[in-house]
Amino acid sequence: MSKSRCGTCLCMKGVMVAVPEMISLEDARALVLSRVESLDVEEVNVLDVIGRVAAEDLKSDIDIAPFAHSAMDGFAVRTGQLASATPDMPVELDVIAEIPAGSFYEGEIGDTQCVCIMTGAPLPDAADSVVKYEIVSVVEGDGREGSRVAFSKPANVGDNVRSAGEEAKAGETIVRTGEVVHSAGVGFLAGCGVTRVKTYRRPKVAIIATGSELVEPTEVPTQGKIRNSNSYALAACAIDAGAVPAVLPIAADDFEGLKDAVMAATADCDFVITSGGAANGDYDFIKKVVEETGELLMTTVNMRPGKAQTFGIVNSTPVFGLPGNPAAAYLGFEMIIRPALRKMQGYSHFERPHVSAKLTAPIKKKDPRRIFDRATLTKGPEGEYEVTPAKNQSSGLFGPIQRSNCFIILPEGAGKSYEAGDSLECVLLDIPEEVVL
């Protein structure tokens, strides 16, 4: 196959493929985000909504708490009874009843009386505060019903009492549309009677590795072959982004075969990702497939690794062609595809947190593109962030990414050197987008 550059077109076997100009990472992300929307809504069990986005306002069916109750084990009293209490002249009261959690007391409490109460038990109407057990002296008995106890200081109205409706009122919105539900939120919802939650459907993501040299991980590669690791890494990335991956069979370096695979995937999935064949080599076909079957919107991004990034719409479905080099594919997913998958699930934060950190080793930059070096972020002796670049920055390796927790961002421009101690911006890979640092 012959190819030649013709301005903004690529000639492949006489077929003109329009090639958009190289764009910035920010423009690439914005472009992809502009072409995806939140998916349809599904209703799931409250336990299945952990980490997902609420698609409607969720309301409590009762007051939470439904009644005023004790915040700890102690003694229910009226504050007026203890107004004169001091360490030298404690006030002694008779324990006339005991209220375990799940029970209640409706009787009167005389001026010389109190009630033993357990955490979570309803506060009697005749009391207005609870004195915790640890600061009350037992004069007679064991502190339970029939005992006599002494109080050495006054109490305040509402001490150690959780009031009715303190957390939520009946009919009040407790989780709003667009809010991410965390594990504590699941407990909150359950306590408010919400056991079914409407949330945005997780996108089904087709993953197609391309390359006649690829074999499955279960095979021992023969000469000229390598194992298909990209599909598994990208599937893991999709899971981490909240999506549901569908790893499809390896596609050989064949235009018709890849076209058939992409078309079939667009009919069944919400997003299609290919890896390999995104550049301009004789056996790189994803650009031509997207051009012939849909709308080609992007082919190159000003970043390294991963300049070759193909994006378009086929059969009303986003199709993204990542490079075959592992680090380039991983970076393209993190920086561009992950935000899109999050938007499809209703999230409103699309970029990982960034921090500034001091280099522990020098870096020489020759390529004018924006470079993302794999690195490890740690805390220095005085609590400052320090970042150590991986020794091997080859785009063909997964190992350095596995041992890294961030990317160092080397801004656009060539011929710049960075010394140990210089501060550079880093993208954190192990921190959710919602976290503010």
N, C-alpha and C positions, 0 to 999 in steps of 0.2 A: 504494500500500500504506500502510495506517495502522498505527501502532504506539503503544503506551503502556506505561509502567512499572506493574507491579502487584506491589509488594513485591519479591519475589525472582524474579518471572516477567516475561517479555516477551511481550506479545500481538502476534502477527503474523498478520493475516488470520484472526483468531479462534482461532489455534492458540496454546496456552500453552506457552512454552518456558521450562523451569526455568533460572534464571540463578544459579549459585553466587556467593557474596559475593566481593568483591575480596580477594585474598590476597597475602601477602608474596612476594618473589622466592624466599626460602629455602623457603617452603612449596610454591611452584609447582615448584621444582626437585625437592624431595623427593617431591612427588606424582607427577611424571612418572617419576622414577627408580624409584618403587615399582611402576610398572605395566609395566616392561620387564625382561627377563632376558637373560642371555648367549645368543647364538644357537647353533645346532648346530655341531659341530666338523667341519672339513675338513682333509685332509692336503695340504700344498703343498710345492713345491720349496724348499730352504733359502733361495734368493735371493728368494723371494716372501714370506718371513716378516719382512723388514726392517720394523721399527716396529710389528709386530703382537705379540699376546700368546700365549705358549705355553700350550696347553691340556692339557699333560701334562708330567711330569718327563722331561727328556732326559738320557741317560747316555752316557758315553764307552765305546767298545768296547775301548780300550787305555789304557795309561799315557801321559800327556802331560807331558813328553816321553817317548817310548818308551825312550830310553837317555840316559845322561849325555853331554852334548856341550859343545863349546866355545862360549862366548858371544862370542868375538871371535877375530880372527887373532892367532896367537902361538906359544908353544912349550909343549908338554906336558912337565911335569917332576914329580918327587917333591919335596915341600917340604924333606925332609931334605938334598937335594943342595945347597940354596942357603942353609943355615942360617948359614954364615960369610960370606956375600957382603956386601961394602961397596963404596962408590964407590972407595975407595983400593985394595981388594983384591978385585976382582970374581972370580966363579967362572966359568970357561970350560968349555963343554960342546960336544961334537960333535953335529951334527944328523945322525941316522942314517936318518931317514925323513920323508916328507911325507904328511899326511892331508888331501886335499881333501874338501869336503862330498860326501856320498854314498859315501865309501869308509871304510875302517877299518884299524887296525893292531893285530895280535894278538901281536907279538913282545915280547921283554924290552927294558927300558931300563936300561943299565948305569949305574954311579955317575957316569961322566963323559960321559953321553949325554943327549940330549933329542930330541924329535920336533917338527917344524914342523907346526902344525895350523891349519886354516881354520875360520871361523865355521860352526857347525852340524855339524861333523864329530864322530863319537863319540870320547869321551875313552878312551885306551887303559887297559886294566886296570892296567897297570904305572905309571900316573901318577895324581896326586891334585890337580893344579892346573894352571892355564894362566897364563903370564906374557905380557901383551900385547906385540905386536911393537914398539910404539913406544918401550918403555923397555929394550929389549935391544940391545946393541951387536954389530955384525957384525965379527968379527975376521978371518975369512977367508971368501972366497966371496961368495955373494949372499943368504945367510940360508936357503937351501933345503937339501935333502938334500946332504950332502958338505961343508957349511960348518962353521965354528966360530964360536960366539957367546958373549957375555959378559953375566953378570947381576950387577947392582951392589947388589942388596938381597934379603933373604929373601922368601919367598912364604908364604902361608897356605893351609891345606888348603881346597879348594873355590873358590879365587880364580878368577873368570871361567869358572865351570863351572855349567851348568844341569843339575840333577840329574834323574834319571829319575823320572817321576811328580810333578814339581814343581808342575804346574798341575792335574792331575787323575789319579786312579787309575782303572784299568779297573773299570767298573760304577758309578763315582761319578756322582751327579747333577750336571750342569754348568749346566743351566738349569732352574729350577723352574716349576711350574704358576703362571700369573699373571704371570710375568716378561716384560717387554717386550724383544724381541730387537732389538738395534741392529746396526750394520754390523760392529763388532768381534765381536759375538756370532756373526754368521754365519761369520766366519773361525774362531772357537773351535769352533763346531759342526762345521764341515767337517773341522777337524783331529782331531776326536773321532769321525769316521766317521758323523756324522748328516747325511744329505742330504735327508731328508723330515721335515717337522715338522707336527704337528697343532696347528691354531690355530682360533680362533673365526671363523666365516664373517662376511664383511663384510656389513652390512645393505644391502639394496636399498631406496633411498629414492625414492618417487614425489614429484615436485614439480609442483604445479599452480598456475599463476598464474591468478587470476580477475579479470575486468573486461572489459566490452564495449568499453572504450576502448583495449585493448591490441592491438598488432600485433607481428609478429616483427621482430627486429633487422635482418633483410635488407630490410625495407620502409622506405620513407621515409614517416613519418607524415603523414596528411592532417589537416585541421582537426578538432580534438577527439580526436585519437588520440595515443598515446604508445607508444614501444617497450617491449617486455617485457624489462626488465633484471633484475627480481627473480628470475626462474627461473634465469638464468645465475649471479647472485651466490649464490643458495642452493645451486645445484649445485656451485659452487666450494667453498662452505662444507662441503658434505657430503663432497666429495673430501678436503678438508683434515682432516676428522674421521675419515677412514679408510673412509667409506661409499662405496657405488656409486650415483650418482644416475641416475634415469630421468626426464628432462624430458618431461612429457606436454603435449598440446596445451592452448592457452589455453582456459579455461572462461568462457563469457559469464555476465553477471549474470542467471542463470536458475536457480531452485531445482532443477528436475528435471534440468537438464543437469549441475549441480554434483553432485547426488546420484549420478547415474549414473557420473560421472567418479571420485568418491570410492569408490564401491562396487567399481568395476572395479580401481582401484588397490589396494584392500585385499586383493583376491583374488590379486594378483601380487607385492606388495611387503611389506617388513617394517615400513615406517614411511611415513606419508603426510603431506606438508607442503603446505598451500595458503597462498597469499599474497593479501591483499585480502579484503574482505568479512567481516572479523572484528569490526567494530563493530556499531552498532545502526541503521544507515541503512536506507532503504527497499530497497536492493539488496544488503544484506549477508546472506548465507545460510548461512555455514558453521556457525554455532551451531545453526540449525534442522536442517541436514543431519545433524549429529552426534546431536542430540537424537532425531530420528525414526528413525535407522538404528542407533543404538548407545547408548552411555552418555556423557552430557555431564558432565565432571568439573571444568572450569575455564573461565572466560570473561574474567576481568580480573585483572591483576597490578599491584601497587602500584609501578610504575616508569614512567619517562619517558626516551626515547620507548618506545612499545609497551605502553600500558595494556591494549589489547584483545588478549588471547592466549587462543585457544580450544584446549582439549585434551579429548579423549575417546577411547573405544575403540569401534571399528566393525569388525565381523567379526573380532574378536579381534586387531585391529591398531591400534596407536596412530595417532591422527589429530591433527595439530596445525595450527590455523589462525592464521597470522601476519598482522599488519597489512599493508596495501599500501604504506605509506610505507617507502622503502628502509632508512633508519636504524633504524626500529622493527622491521622484519623481521630485519635483521642482528643487532640487539641481542637479540631474542627467541631467535634461533637460537643465538648464542654463549652466552647465559646459561642456557638451558633445554634446547634440543634437542641441542646438542653433547654435554652430559654424558650424555644418554640414549643417543645413538648410540655413545658410548665404552663405556658399560656393556654394551651389546649385543655388543661385541667383546671383552669380558673385562677391560677396563681397570679399575683401582681408584682412579684419581685423576680427579676430575671438575671441578675448578675451576682456572681459569688462576691463575698467581701474582699476588699483590698486593704493591705496595710503597707506601711513604709518600713523597710528593714535595712540594716547595715550589712554590706557584703563582708564575708570572712575571707574571700579570695578574689583576686583580680579577674576581670573578664575583658577580652578584646572583641570588639564588634566590627565586622567588615561588611556584612550584608546591610543594605540600606532599609530593608523591610523591618517592621516591628517584630522583634524576636521574643519568643517565650522559652526561657531556659528552665529545665526541670531542676528543682531545688528543695532543700529542707529548711523549714523555718523553725527556729528555737528561740528561747529567751536567754539573753545574756546575763552576766553576773549582777547587773544593776536593773534587771527587769526589762531592758530594751530588746526589741526584736532584732535577731541576727539571721542571716540567710546564707546557706552554703550551696553553691551550684553543684549539681551532679558532675562527676568527672567525665562521664561519657554522655554527650549530648546528641548522639546519633538518632536520627528520626526513625531508624529501623528497629529500635529496641523498646520493649515494654518494661524491662527490669528497672531502669532509672525512674520511670513513672511510679512503679509499685513502691519504690523506696523514697518517693518525694511526697511532700504535702502541699506544694505550691508551685507556681510558675513565677519566675522573675521576669518582669517586663523590661525589655531593652527598647527604648523608643526608636522611632524611625530616624534614619540618618546613618551614614557609614563613617568609618574611620575614627570611632570614638572608643576610648579605653576607660574602664571603670576600675578603680583601685579598692583594695580592702579598706573598709571604713566608709565608703561612699554609700549613700542611701538610695535605694531603688524601690519602686512599687512592686508588690507581689500579689498575685491572685491566689487566694486560699482554696484548696481543693477539698478539704474535709469539713467545711463549715457551710451550713445551709444559707441560702440567699437571704432569708428573712433576718439573719443575725446582724445586729448593728455593733460595730467595733469602734 
